[in-house]
Amino acid sequence: MTANGWVIRSGPGWPGVLGATFCPESVSFVDYPDQTGNRLLRITSSTDGMSENTYQTQICHQRKYLEGTYAARVRFSDVPVSGVDGDQVVETFYTITPYQLHAGEPGGLAYIAHTGNRWNGLLFHGWEADCAAWWAILSGCPHVDQFNLWFIDGGLAQAEGVREYQEDIDWVFHEAGVLLMPDEVNVKVNELRDTAVESQVTVLSGIQTSPCDL
């Protein structure tokens, strides 16, 4: 992943539970049982209700994206794969800039369990859509693409034992300066798969400093 420009976050910091740790070991690749030969990127976060035992996950690409079509096929889930349910967990794919001048809600998708919240009117659970795509017109400063799985500060369930949550990522896609509908994105992704392209980067190099802490 790092060879293709991805950063896997480590250490403490915002967002999420104060005192929690972002853990690089929580990122892995797993076989996709519904498609032979395909693998999923899996991010895993866990907690036992104590901040010092809470491990969150964030991965970011280089800060170089502007207007264009952003798309990803992601599996969000509001139940843990192990342990008692009830934590307020945030699972996301979004694009954001570190500049305060352009701060505010990033564009993207978020699944926020046990809060009743929807972010930007988009809420997907499981593999309900083949892909979710949106057109972004961003204000002149390069953005970072991110996937996250973190817990809301103050939203951990008061329950015993470790709870483990997972978010699976099939693919992520961006085409600069072009408006594509989801069906058109799927065609392009399938063309890449049919020619066995595992990774392809066509957006020019980004800003050297690409923080993964937003």
C-alpha positions, 0 to 999 in steps of 0.5 A: 500500500505504501508503495502506491502512496497510501499512509497508514496512521499510527499513534494517538490523536483526533478524531475519535476517542481521547486517549485511543491509539491508531494502529497500523496492524489493524489493516490487512488484506483478505480473500473475497469469498464472492469473487475468486481471485479478488481480495479486500482491504480490511480495516479493524478497530476494537475497544473494551470501553476504556480509552487506553484499550481502544484501537482505531484505524485510518488510511490516507492517500496523498493530498493531491485530489481536486474536482472530479468523480470520487467512488468506492465500493465499501462494506459498512456494518453497525454490528461488531464481528465479536463482542457486545453491540452498542458502541458509537462507531464511525466508518467512512470514506471521504476527501478532506483538506487540512486548511482551516479556510476550507474546513467544514464537512468533507465530501464523502460517505459515513456510516455512524452506528447507534446515533441515528445520524446521516452524513451528507444524506448518504447512508449505506449498510453492507454491500447495498450499492455496487458503488457510491459515486459523487462529483466534487468541486473543491476549492483550489486546495488539494484534498486527501482521500481517506478511509476511517473506522473510529469511535465517537468520544463518549460513545463507547458502550458500558459493557464488558469485554472487547468489541471488534468492528470491521470495514471492507474496501473492495476498490477506490476510484477517482477520475479528475475533471470528469463527471461519471455516474455509478454505472459508468464507474463500474464499467471502468473498474470492471475494465481494469479488473478484466485486464488484471490491473491491481493498481493504477495511479494517473493523478499527478504527484501531490503535496509532499506533506500529506498528513493523515490526521484529519 
